[in-house]
Amino acid sequence: MTSQTALSVLAVSADRVTPGLLGFLVVAALGVATWFLIKSMNKQLKKIDFDESKTQARGERDGAGSTTDEDR
């Protein structure tokens, strides 16, 4: 390829479609929405009261015990 051919391939022409401002705004809106969803999810997960010691005690009482990858 000559330098003229390489430049003509890389040049932006009026026939090419680019995402432009609308594409940027859509991606930015998706990012902001994802951020709010993750923030809300963390808030909901913090409300969950999970006491692991109760779960382990119940499992030992039932004879199930905890299983690990080594037991399988």
mmCIF file of the N, C-alpha and C atoms, coordinates in Angstrom:
data_MODEL
# 
_entry.id   MODEL 
# 
loop_
_atom_site.group_PDB 
_atom_site.id 
_atom_site.type_symbol 
_atom_site.label_atom_id 
_atom_site.label_alt_id 
_atom_site.label_comp_id 
_atom_site.label_asym_id 
_atom_site.label_entity_id 
_atom_site.label_seq_id 
_atom_site.pdbx_PDB_ins_code 
_atom_site.Cartn_x 
_atom_site.Cartn_y 
_atom_site.Cartn_z 
_atom_site.occupancy 
_atom_site.B_iso_or_equiv 
_atom_site.pdbx_formal_charge 
_atom_site.auth_seq_id 
_atom_site.auth_comp_id 
_atom_site.auth_asym_id 
_atom_site.auth_atom_id 
_atom_site.pdbx_PDB_model_num 
ATOM 1   N N  . MET A 1 1  ? 0.827   -1.178  0.000  1.00 0.00 ? 1  MET A N  1 
ATOM 2   C CA . MET A 1 1  ? 0.000   0.000   0.000  1.00 0.00 ? 1  MET A CA 1 
ATOM 3   C C  . MET A 1 1  ? 0.873   1.244   0.000  1.00 0.00 ? 1  MET A C  1 
ATOM 4   N N  . THR A 1 2  ? 0.507   2.157   -0.786 1.00 0.00 ? 2  THR A N  1 
ATOM 5   C CA . THR A 1 2  ? 1.224   3.430   -0.792 1.00 0.00 ? 2  THR A CA 1 
ATOM 6   C C  . THR A 1 2  ? 0.642   4.336   0.266  1.00 0.00 ? 2  THR A C  1 
ATOM 7   N N  . SER A 1 3  ? 1.328   5.406   0.568  1.00 0.00 ? 3  SER A N  1 
ATOM 8   C CA . SER A 1 3  ? 0.848   6.317   1.602  1.00 0.00 ? 3  SER A CA 1 
ATOM 9   C C  . SER A 1 3  ? -0.468  6.984   1.181  1.00 0.00 ? 3  SER A C  1 
ATOM 10  N N  . GLN A 1 4  ? -0.650  7.203   -0.099 1.00 0.00 ? 4  GLN A N  1 
ATOM 11  C CA . GLN A 1 4  ? -1.902  7.806   -0.588 1.00 0.00 ? 4  GLN A CA 1 
ATOM 12  C C  . GLN A 1 4  ? -3.065  6.851   -0.352 1.00 0.00 ? 4  GLN A C  1 
ATOM 13  N N  . THR A 1 5  ? -2.880  5.558   -0.606 1.00 0.00 ? 5  THR A N  1 
ATOM 14  C CA . THR A 1 5  ? -3.946  4.576   -0.412 1.00 0.00 ? 5  THR A CA 1 
ATOM 15  C C  . THR A 1 5  ? -4.271  4.435   1.067  1.00 0.00 ? 5  THR A C  1 
ATOM 16  N N  . ALA A 1 6  ? -3.240  4.416   1.911  1.00 0.00 ? 6  ALA A N  1 
ATOM 17  C CA . ALA A 1 6  ? -3.460  4.289   3.351  1.00 0.00 ? 6  ALA A CA 1 
ATOM 18  C C  . ALA A 1 6  ? -4.232  5.488   3.885  1.00 0.00 ? 6  ALA A C  1 
ATOM 19  N N  . LEU A 1 7  ? -3.904  6.677   3.425  1.00 0.00 ? 7  LEU A N  1 
ATOM 20  C CA . LEU A 1 7  ? -4.622  7.867   3.877  1.00 0.00 ? 7  LEU A CA 1 
ATOM 21  C C  . LEU A 1 7  ? -6.063  7.883   3.399  1.00 0.00 ? 7  LEU A C  1 
ATOM 22  N N  . SER A 1 8  ? -6.298  7.394   2.206  1.00 0.00 ? 8  SER A N  1 
ATOM 23  C CA . SER A 1 8  ? -7.666  7.391   1.700  1.00 0.00 ? 8  SER A CA 1 
ATOM 24  C C  . SER A 1 8  ? -8.524  6.368   2.439  1.00 0.00 ? 8  SER A C  1 
ATOM 25  N N  . VAL A 1 9  ? -7.927  5.292   2.917  1.00 0.00 ? 9  VAL A N  1 
ATOM 26  C CA . VAL A 1 9  ? -8.674  4.300   3.687  1.00 0.00 ? 9  VAL A CA 1 
ATOM 27  C C  . VAL A 1 9  ? -9.009  4.843   5.073  1.00 0.00 ? 9  VAL A C  1 
ATOM 28  N N  . LEU A 1 10 ? -8.077  5.578   5.676  1.00 0.00 ? 10 LEU A N  1 
ATOM 29  C CA . LEU A 1 10 ? -8.270  6.094   7.017  1.00 0.00 ? 10 LEU A CA 1 
ATOM 30  C C  . LEU A 1 10 ? -9.084  7.374   7.065  1.00 0.00 ? 10 LEU A C  1 
ATOM 31  N N  . ALA A 1 11 ? -9.239  8.040   5.958  1.00 0.00 ? 11 ALA A N  1 
ATOM 32  C CA . ALA A 1 11 ? -9.963  9.311   5.938  1.00 0.00 ? 11 ALA A CA 1 
ATOM 33  C C  . ALA A 1 11 ? -11.445 9.078   6.183  1.00 0.00 ? 11 ALA A C  1 
ATOM 34  N N  . VAL A 1 12 ? -12.041 9.990   6.916  1.00 0.00 ? 12 VAL A N  1 
ATOM 35  C CA . VAL A 1 12 ? -13.474 9.911   7.200  1.00 0.00 ? 12 VAL A CA 1 
ATOM 36  C C  . VAL A 1 12 ? -14.214 10.596  6.065  1.00 0.00 ? 12 VAL A C  1 
ATOM 37  N N  . SER A 1 13 ? -15.116 9.875   5.478  1.00 0.00 ? 13 SER A N  1 
ATOM 38  C CA . SER A 1 13 ? -15.893 10.467  4.387  1.00 0.00 ? 13 SER A CA 1 
ATOM 39  C C  . SER A 1 13 ? -17.314 10.742  4.861  1.00 0.00 ? 13 SER A C  1 
ATOM 40  N N  . ALA A 1 14 ? -18.044 11.489  4.089  1.00 0.00 ? 14 ALA A N  1 
ATOM 41  C CA . ALA A 1 14 ? -19.425 11.819  4.433  1.00 0.00 ? 14 ALA A CA 1 
ATOM 42  C C  . ALA A 1 14 ? -20.332 10.600  4.318  1.00 0.00 ? 14 ALA A C  1 
ATOM 43  N N  . ASP A 1 15 ? -19.883 9.551   3.634  1.00 0.00 ? 15 ASP A N  1 
ATOM 44  C CA . ASP A 1 15 ? -20.704 8.357   3.463  1.00 0.00 ? 15 ASP A CA 1 
ATOM 45  C C  . ASP A 1 15 ? -20.647 7.421   4.674  1.00 0.00 ? 15 ASP A C  1 
ATOM 46  N N  . ARG A 1 16 ? -19.644 7.594   5.499  1.00 0.00 ? 16 ARG A N  1 
ATOM 47  C CA . ARG A 1 16 ? -19.506 6.715   6.657  1.00 0.00 ? 16 ARG A CA 1 
ATOM 48  C C  . ARG A 1 16 ? -20.413 7.186   7.785  1.00 0.00 ? 16 ARG A C  1 
ATOM 49  N N  . VAL A 1 17 ? -20.968 6.220   8.508  1.00 0.00 ? 17 VAL A N  1 
ATOM 50  C CA . VAL A 1 17 ? -21.836 6.533   9.634  1.00 0.00 ? 17 VAL A CA 1 
ATOM 51  C C  . VAL A 1 17 ? -21.020 6.400   10.913 1.00 0.00 ? 17 VAL A C  1 
ATOM 52  N N  . THR A 1 18 ? -21.052 7.412   11.735 1.00 0.00 ? 18 THR A N  1 
ATOM 53  C CA . THR A 1 18 ? -20.367 7.388   13.022 1.00 0.00 ? 18 THR A CA 1 
ATOM 54  C C  . THR A 1 18 ? -21.393 7.544   14.133 1.00 0.00 ? 18 THR A C  1 
ATOM 55  N N  . PRO A 1 19 ? -21.086 7.061   15.343 1.00 0.00 ? 19 PRO A N  1 
ATOM 56  C CA . PRO A 1 19 ? -22.071 7.143   16.419 1.00 0.00 ? 19 PRO A CA 1 
ATOM 57  C C  . PRO A 1 19 ? -22.374 8.574   16.840 1.00 0.00 ? 19 PRO A C  1 
ATOM 58  N N  . GLY A 1 20 ? -21.391 9.433   16.829 1.00 0.00 ? 20 GLY A N  1 
ATOM 59  C CA . GLY A 1 20 ? -21.618 10.846  17.129 1.00 0.00 ? 20 GLY A CA 1 
ATOM 60  C C  . GLY A 1 20 ? -22.090 11.106  18.539 1.00 0.00 ? 20 GLY A C  1 
ATOM 61  N N  . LEU A 1 21 ? -22.735 12.221  18.712 1.00 0.00 ? 21 LEU A N  1 
ATOM 62  C CA . LEU A 1 21 ? -23.199 12.659  20.025 1.00 0.00 ? 21 LEU A CA 1 
ATOM 63  C C  . LEU A 1 21 ? -24.295 11.749  20.571 1.00 0.00 ? 21 LEU A C  1 
ATOM 64  N N  . LEU A 1 22 ? -25.195 11.318  19.728 1.00 0.00 ? 22 LEU A N  1 
ATOM 65  C CA . LEU A 1 22 ? -26.288 10.457  20.185 1.00 0.00 ? 22 LEU A CA 1 
ATOM 66  C C  . LEU A 1 22 ? -25.746 9.137   20.733 1.00 0.00 ? 22 LEU A C  1 
ATOM 67  N N  . GLY A 1 23 ? -24.782 8.560   20.058 1.00 0.00 ? 23 GLY A N  1 
ATOM 68  C CA . GLY A 1 23 ? -24.176 7.315   20.536 1.00 0.00 ? 23 GLY A CA 1 
ATOM 69  C C  . GLY A 1 23 ? -23.501 7.506   21.880 1.00 0.00 ? 23 GLY A C  1 
ATOM 70  N N  . PHE A 1 24 ? -22.783 8.627   22.025 1.00 0.00 ? 24 PHE A N  1 
ATOM 71  C CA . PHE A 1 24 ? -22.134 8.925   23.300 1.00 0.00 ? 24 PHE A CA 1 
ATOM 72  C C  . PHE A 1 24 ? -23.164 9.084   24.407 1.00 0.00 ? 24 PHE A C  1 
ATOM 73  N N  . LEU A 1 25 ? -24.245 9.797   24.136 1.00 0.00 ? 25 LEU A N  1 
ATOM 74  C CA . LEU A 1 25 ? -25.272 10.013  25.154 1.00 0.00 ? 25 LEU A CA 1 
ATOM 75  C C  . LEU A 1 25 ? -25.945 8.710   25.576 1.00 0.00 ? 25 LEU A C  1 
ATOM 76  N N  . VAL A 1 26 ? -26.174 7.817   24.627 1.00 0.00 ? 26 VAL A N  1 
ATOM 77  C CA . VAL A 1 26 ? -26.788 6.526   24.948 1.00 0.00 ? 26 VAL A CA 1 
ATOM 78  C C  . VAL A 1 26 ? -25.854 5.707   25.836 1.00 0.00 ? 26 VAL A C  1 
ATOM 79  N N  . VAL A 1 27 ? -24.579 5.644   25.481 1.00 0.00 ? 27 VAL A N  1 
ATOM 80  C CA . VAL A 1 27 ? -23.615 4.892   26.285 1.00 0.00 ? 27 VAL A CA 1 
ATOM 81  C C  . VAL A 1 27 ? -23.466 5.530   27.663 1.00 0.00 ? 27 VAL A C  1 
ATOM 82  N N  . ALA A 1 28 ? -23.423 6.834   27.744 1.00 0.00 ? 28 ALA A N  1 
ATOM 83  C CA . ALA A 1 28 ? -23.317 7.515   29.029 1.00 0.00 ? 28 ALA A CA 1 
ATOM 84  C C  . ALA A 1 28 ? -24.552 7.245   29.891 1.00 0.00 ? 28 ALA A C  1 
ATOM 85  N N  . ALA A 1 29 ? -25.732 7.272   29.292 1.00 0.00 ? 29 ALA A N  1 
ATOM 86  C CA . ALA A 1 29 ? -26.969 6.994   30.037 1.00 0.00 ? 29 ALA A CA 1 
ATOM 87  C C  . ALA A 1 29 ? -26.974 5.556   30.555 1.00 0.00 ? 29 ALA A C  1 
ATOM 88  N N  . LEU A 1 30 ? -26.512 4.616   29.755 1.00 0.00 ? 30 LEU A N  1 
ATOM 89  C CA . LEU A 1 30 ? -26.425 3.224   30.205 1.00 0.00 ? 30 LEU A CA 1 
ATOM 90  C C  . LEU A 1 30 ? -25.440 3.094   31.366 1.00 0.00 ? 30 LEU A C  1 
ATOM 91  N N  . GLY A 1 31 ? -24.338 3.798   31.288 1.00 0.00 ? 31 GLY A N  1 
ATOM 92  C CA . GLY A 1 31 ? -23.363 3.765   32.379 1.00 0.00 ? 31 GLY A CA 1 
ATOM 93  C C  . GLY A 1 31 ? -23.929 4.328   33.672 1.00 0.00 ? 31 GLY A C  1 
ATOM 94  N N  . VAL A 1 32 ? -24.626 5.451   33.576 1.00 0.00 ? 32 VAL A N  1 
ATOM 95  C CA . VAL A 1 32 ? -25.225 6.068   34.764 1.00 0.00 ? 32 VAL A CA 1 
ATOM 96  C C  . VAL A 1 32 ? -26.313 5.168   35.340 1.00 0.00 ? 32 VAL A C  1 
ATOM 97  N N  . ALA A 1 33 ? -27.128 4.576   34.482 1.00 0.00 ? 33 ALA A N  1 
ATOM 98  C CA . ALA A 1 33 ? -28.180 3.669   34.957 1.00 0.00 ? 33 ALA A CA 1 
ATOM 99  C C  . ALA A 1 33 ? -27.570 2.451   35.643 1.00 0.00 ? 33 ALA A C  1 
ATOM 100 N N  . THR A 1 34 ? -26.497 1.923   35.092 1.00 0.00 ? 34 THR A N  1 
ATOM 101 C CA . THR A 1 34 ? -25.820 0.778   35.714 1.00 0.00 ? 34 THR A CA 1 
ATOM 102 C C  . THR A 1 34 ? -25.265 1.166   37.073 1.00 0.00 ? 34 THR A C  1 
ATOM 103 N N  . TRP A 1 35 ? -24.690 2.353   37.175 1.00 0.00 ? 35 TRP A N  1 
ATOM 104 C CA . TRP A 1 35 ? -24.144 2.818   38.448 1.00 0.00 ? 35 TRP A CA 1 
ATOM 105 C C  . TRP A 1 35 ? -25.242 2.908   39.510 1.00 0.00 ? 35 TRP A C  1 
ATOM 106 N N  . PHE A 1 36 ? -26.413 3.470   39.140 1.00 0.00 ? 36 PHE A N  1 
ATOM 107 C CA . PHE A 1 36 ? -27.520 3.568   40.086 1.00 0.00 ? 36 PHE A CA 1 
ATOM 108 C C  . PHE A 1 36 ? -28.046 2.190   40.476 1.00 0.00 ? 36 PHE A C  1 
ATOM 109 N N  . LEU A 1 37 ? -28.111 1.256   39.525 1.00 0.00 ? 37 LEU A N  1 
ATOM 110 C CA . LEU A 1 37 ? -28.577 -0.089  39.845 1.00 0.00 ? 37 LEU A CA 1 
ATOM 111 C C  . LEU A 1 37 ? -27.619 -0.799  40.797 1.00 0.00 ? 37 LEU A C  1 
ATOM 112 N N  . ILE A 1 38 ? -26.333 -0.658  40.595 1.00 0.00 ? 38 ILE A N  1 
ATOM 113 C CA . ILE A 1 38 ? -25.356 -1.284  41.480 1.00 0.00 ? 38 ILE A CA 1 
ATOM 114 C C  . ILE A 1 38 ? -25.431 -0.655  42.871 1.00 0.00 ? 38 ILE A C  1 
ATOM 115 N N  . LYS A 1 39 ? -25.590 0.662   42.918 1.00 0.00 ? 39 LYS A N  1 
ATOM 116 C CA . LYS A 1 39 ? -25.720 1.351   44.200 1.00 0.00 ? 39 LYS A CA 1 
ATOM 117 C C  . LYS A 1 39 ? -26.964 0.865   44.948 1.00 0.00 ? 39 LYS A C  1 
ATOM 118 N N  . SER A 1 40 ? -28.070 0.707   44.249 1.00 0.00 ? 40 SER A N  1 
ATOM 119 C CA . SER A 1 40 ? -29.301 0.223   44.860 1.00 0.00 ? 40 SER A CA 1 
ATOM 120 C C  . SER A 1 40 ? -29.156 -1.227  45.327 1.00 0.00 ? 40 SER A C  1 
ATOM 121 N N  . MET A 1 41 ? -28.487 -2.046  44.521 1.00 0.00 ? 41 MET A N  1 
ATOM 122 C CA . MET A 1 41 ? -28.284 -3.452  44.883 1.00 0.00 ? 41 MET A CA 1 
ATOM 123 C C  . MET A 1 41 ? -27.456 -3.549  46.166 1.00 0.00 ? 41 MET A C  1 
ATOM 124 N N  . ASN A 1 42 ? -26.399 -2.761  46.276 1.00 0.00 ? 42 ASN A N  1 
ATOM 125 C CA . ASN A 1 42 ? -25.581 -2.776  47.482 1.00 0.00 ? 42 ASN A CA 1 
ATOM 126 C C  . ASN A 1 42 ? -26.385 -2.351  48.698 1.00 0.00 ? 42 ASN A C  1 
ATOM 127 N N  . LYS A 1 43 ? -27.251 -1.384  48.529 1.00 0.00 ? 43 LYS A N  1 
ATOM 128 C CA . LYS A 1 43 ? -28.102 -0.928  49.633 1.00 0.00 ? 43 LYS A CA 1 
ATOM 129 C C  . LYS A 1 43 ? -29.037 -2.049  50.092 1.00 0.00 ? 43 LYS A C  1 
ATOM 130 N N  . GLN A 1 44 ? -29.607 -2.776  49.145 1.00 0.00 ? 44 GLN A N  1 
ATOM 131 C CA . GLN A 1 44 ? -30.503 -3.870  49.488 1.00 0.00 ? 44 GLN A CA 1 
ATOM 132 C C  . GLN A 1 44 ? -29.749 -5.033  50.131 1.00 0.00 ? 44 GLN A C  1 
ATOM 133 N N  . LEU A 1 45 ? -28.549 -5.319  49.643 1.00 0.00 ? 45 LEU A N  1 
ATOM 134 C CA . LEU A 1 45 ? -27.765 -6.419  50.205 1.00 0.00 ? 45 LEU A CA 1 
ATOM 135 C C  . LEU A 1 45 ? -27.304 -6.110  51.624 1.00 0.00 ? 45 LEU A C  1 
ATOM 136 N N  . LYS A 1 46 ? -27.075 -4.844  51.934 1.00 0.00 ? 46 LYS A N  1 
ATOM 137 C CA . LYS A 1 46 ? -26.677 -4.479  53.289 1.00 0.00 ? 46 LYS A CA 1 
ATOM 138 C C  . LYS A 1 46 ? -27.813 -4.675  54.280 1.00 0.00 ? 46 LYS A C  1 
ATOM 139 N N  . LYS A 1 47 ? -29.052 -4.686  53.806 1.00 0.00 ? 47 LYS A N  1 
ATOM 140 C CA . LYS A 1 47 ? -30.206 -4.897  54.679 1.00 0.00 ? 47 LYS A CA 1 
ATOM 141 C C  . LYS A 1 47 ? -30.344 -6.351  55.115 1.00 0.00 ? 47 LYS A C  1 
ATOM 142 N N  . ILE A 1 48 ? -29.739 -7.270  54.396 1.00 0.00 ? 48 ILE A N  1 
ATOM 143 C CA . ILE A 1 48 ? -29.863 -8.690  54.697 1.00 0.00 ? 48 ILE A CA 1 
ATOM 144 C C  . ILE A 1 48 ? -29.040 -8.996  55.942 1.00 0.00 ? 48 ILE A C  1 
ATOM 145 N N  . ASP A 1 49 ? -29.692 -9.630  56.924 1.00 0.00 ? 49 ASP A N  1 
ATOM 146 C CA . ASP A 1 49 ? -29.016 -10.018 58.149 1.00 0.00 ? 49 ASP A CA 1 
ATOM 147 C C  . ASP A 1 49 ? -28.749 -11.518 58.084 1.00 0.00 ? 49 ASP A C  1 
ATOM 148 N N  . PHE A 1 50 ? -27.503 -11.861 57.802 1.00 0.00 ? 50 PHE A N  1 
ATOM 149 C CA . PHE A 1 50 ? -27.131 -13.256 57.656 1.00 0.00 ? 50 PHE A CA 1 
ATOM 150 C C  . PHE A 1 50 ? -26.089 -13.584 58.707 1.00 0.00 ? 50 PHE A C  1 
ATOM 151 N N  . ASP A 1 51 ? -26.438 -14.502 59.598 1.00 0.00 ? 51 ASP A N  1 
ATOM 152 C CA . ASP A 1 51 ? -25.523 -14.918 60.649 1.00 0.00 ? 51 ASP A CA 1 
ATOM 153 C C  . ASP A 1 51 ? -25.017 -16.314 60.308 1.00 0.00 ? 51 ASP A C  1 
ATOM 154 N N  . GLU A 1 52 ? -23.771 -16.404 59.900 1.00 0.00 ? 52 GLU A N  1 
ATOM 155 C CA . GLU A 1 52 ? -23.203 -17.664 59.437 1.00 0.00 ? 52 GLU A CA 1 
ATOM 156 C C  . GLU A 1 52 ? -23.091 -18.684 60.567 1.00 0.00 ? 52 GLU A C  1 
ATOM 157 N N  . SER A 1 53 ? -22.894 -18.231 61.780 1.00 0.00 ? 53 SER A N  1 
ATOM 158 C CA . SER A 1 53 ? -22.751 -19.169 62.889 1.00 0.00 ? 53 SER A CA 1 
ATOM 159 C C  . SER A 1 53 ? -24.048 -19.941 63.128 1.00 0.00 ? 53 SER A C  1 
ATOM 160 N N  . LYS A 1 54 ? -25.202 -19.306 62.939 1.00 0.00 ? 54 LYS A N  1 
ATOM 161 C CA . LYS A 1 54 ? -26.483 -20.010 63.084 1.00 0.00 ? 54 LYS A CA 1 
ATOM 162 C C  . LYS A 1 54 ? -26.634 -21.083 62.014 1.00 0.00 ? 54 LYS A C  1 
ATOM 163 N N  . THR A 1 55 ? -26.213 -20.776 60.807 1.00 0.00 ? 55 THR A N  1 
ATOM 164 C CA . THR A 1 55 ? -26.318 -21.738 59.710 1.00 0.00 ? 55 THR A CA 1 
ATOM 165 C C  . THR A 1 55 ? -25.410 -22.938 59.961 1.00 0.00 ? 55 THR A C  1 
ATOM 166 N N  . GLN A 1 56 ? -24.198 -22.703 60.445 1.00 0.00 ? 56 GLN A N  1 
ATOM 167 C CA . GLN A 1 56 ? -23.278 -23.799 60.725 1.00 0.00 ? 56 GLN A CA 1 
ATOM 168 C C  . GLN A 1 56 ? -23.779 -24.635 61.889 1.00 0.00 ? 56 GLN A C  1 
ATOM 169 N N  . ALA A 1 57 ? -24.325 -24.008 62.913 1.00 0.00 ? 57 ALA A N  1 
ATOM 170 C CA . ALA A 1 57 ? -24.843 -24.745 64.066 1.00 0.00 ? 57 ALA A CA 1 
ATOM 171 C C  . ALA A 1 57 ? -26.014 -25.613 63.653 1.00 0.00 ? 57 ALA A C  1 
ATOM 172 N N  . ARG A 1 58 ? -26.881 -25.108 62.806 1.00 0.00 ? 58 ARG A N  1 
ATOM 173 C CA . ARG A 1 58 ? -28.022 -25.878 62.331 1.00 0.00 ? 58 ARG A CA 1 
ATOM 174 C C  . ARG A 1 58 ? -27.553 -27.076 61.507 1.00 0.00 ? 58 ARG A C  1 
ATOM 175 N N  . GLY A 1 59 ? -26.549 -26.879 60.683 1.00 0.00 ? 59 GLY A N  1 
ATOM 176 C CA . GLY A 1 59 ? -26.025 -27.965 59.857 1.00 0.00 ? 59 GLY A CA 1 
ATOM 177 C C  . GLY A 1 59 ? -25.361 -29.039 60.693 1.00 0.00 ? 59 GLY A C  1 
ATOM 178 N N  . GLU A 1 60 ? -24.636 -28.652 61.730 1.00 0.00 ? 60 GLU A N  1 
ATOM 179 C CA . GLU A 1 60 ? -24.004 -29.633 62.603 1.00 0.00 ? 60 GLU A CA 1 
ATOM 180 C C  . GLU A 1 60 ? -25.037 -30.379 63.419 1.00 0.00 ? 60 GLU A C  1 
ATOM 181 N N  . ARG A 1 61 ? -26.098 -29.694 63.828 1.00 0.00 ? 61 ARG A N  1 
ATOM 182 C CA . ARG A 1 61 ? -27.160 -30.329 64.603 1.00 0.00 ? 61 ARG A CA 1 
ATOM 183 C C  . ARG A 1 61 ? -27.881 -31.370 63.753 1.00 0.00 ? 61 ARG A C  1 
ATOM 184 N N  . ASP A 1 62 ? -28.087 -31.065 62.478 1.00 0.00 ? 62 ASP A N  1 
ATOM 185 C CA . ASP A 1 62 ? -28.768 -31.993 61.577 1.00 0.00 ? 62 ASP A CA 1 
ATOM 186 C C  . ASP A 1 62 ? -27.842 -33.094 61.081 1.00 0.00 ? 62 ASP A C  1 
ATOM 187 N N  . GLY A 1 63 ? -26.562 -32.984 61.359 1.00 0.00 ? 63 GLY A N  1 
ATOM 188 C CA . GLY A 1 63 ? -25.613 -33.995 60.922 1.00 0.00 ? 63 GLY A CA 1 
ATOM 189 C C  . GLY A 1 63 ? -25.067 -33.754 59.532 1.00 0.00 ? 63 GLY A C  1 
ATOM 190 N N  . ALA A 1 64 ? -25.474 -32.671 58.918 1.00 0.00 ? 64 ALA A N  1 
ATOM 191 C CA . ALA A 1 64 ? -25.013 -32.403 57.556 1.00 0.00 ? 64 ALA A CA 1 
ATOM 192 C C  . ALA A 1 64 ? -23.601 -31.860 57.570 1.00 0.00 ? 64 ALA A C  1 
ATOM 193 N N  . GLY A 1 65 ? -23.300 -30.946 58.465 1.00 0.00 ? 65 GLY A N  1 
ATOM 194 C CA . GLY A 1 65 ? -21.982 -30.342 58.520 1.00 0.00 ? 65 GLY A CA 1 
ATOM 195 C C  . GLY A 1 65 ? -21.714 -29.518 57.274 1.00 0.00 ? 65 GLY A C  1 
ATOM 196 N N  . SER A 1 66 ? -20.587 -28.913 57.232 1.00 0.00 ? 66 SER A N  1 
ATOM 197 C CA . SER A 1 66 ? -20.238 -28.132 56.057 1.00 0.00 ? 66 SER A CA 1 
ATOM 198 C C  . SER A 1 66 ? -19.408 -28.987 55.129 1.00 0.00 ? 66 SER A C  1 
ATOM 199 N N  . THR A 1 67 ? -19.647 -28.853 53.854 1.00 0.00 ? 67 THR A N  1 
ATOM 200 C CA . THR A 1 67 ? -18.879 -29.617 52.859 1.00 0.00 ? 67 THR A CA 1 
ATOM 201 C C  . THR A 1 67 ? -17.920 -28.692 52.166 1.00 0.00 ? 67 THR A C  1 
ATOM 202 N N  . THR A 1 68 ? -16.802 -29.212 51.836 1.00 0.00 ? 68 THR A N  1 
ATOM 203 C CA . THR A 1 68 ? -15.795 -28.438 51.096 1.00 0.00 ? 68 THR A CA 1 
ATOM 204 C C  . THR A 1 68 ? -15.512 -29.153 49.798 1.00 0.00 ? 68 THR A C  1 
ATOM 205 N N  . ASP A 1 69 ? -14.704 -28.548 48.970 1.00 0.00 ? 69 ASP A N  1 
ATOM 206 C CA . ASP A 1 69 ? -14.328 -29.173 47.702 1.00 0.00 ? 69 ASP A CA 1 
ATOM 207 C C  . ASP A 1 69 ? -13.515 -30.440 47.934 1.00 0.00 ? 69 ASP A C  1 
ATOM 208 N N  . GLU A 1 70 ? -12.791 -30.501 49.043 1.00 0.00 ? 70 GLU A N  1 
ATOM 209 C CA . GLU A 1 70 ? -11.968 -31.676 49.328 1.00 0.00 ? 70 GLU A CA 1 
ATOM 210 C C  . GLU A 1 70 ? -12.826 -32.883 49.679 1.00 0.00 ? 70 GLU A C  1 
ATOM 211 N N  . ASP A 1 71 ? -14.028 -32.653 50.230 1.00 0.00 ? 71 ASP A N  1 
ATOM 212 C CA . ASP A 1 71 ? -14.907 -33.756 50.619 1.00 0.00 ? 71 ASP A CA 1 
ATOM 213 C C  . ASP A 1 71 ? -15.574 -34.409 49.423 1.00 0.00 ? 71 ASP A C  1 
ATOM 214 N N  . ARG A 1 72 ? -15.647 -33.712 48.329 1.00 0.00 ? 72 ARG A N  1 
ATOM 215 C CA . ARG A 1 72 ? -16.378 -34.233 47.158 1.00 0.00 ? 72 ARG A CA 1 
ATOM 216 C C  . ARG A 1 72 ? -15.573 -35.147 46.350 1.00 0.00 ? 72 ARG A C  1 
# 
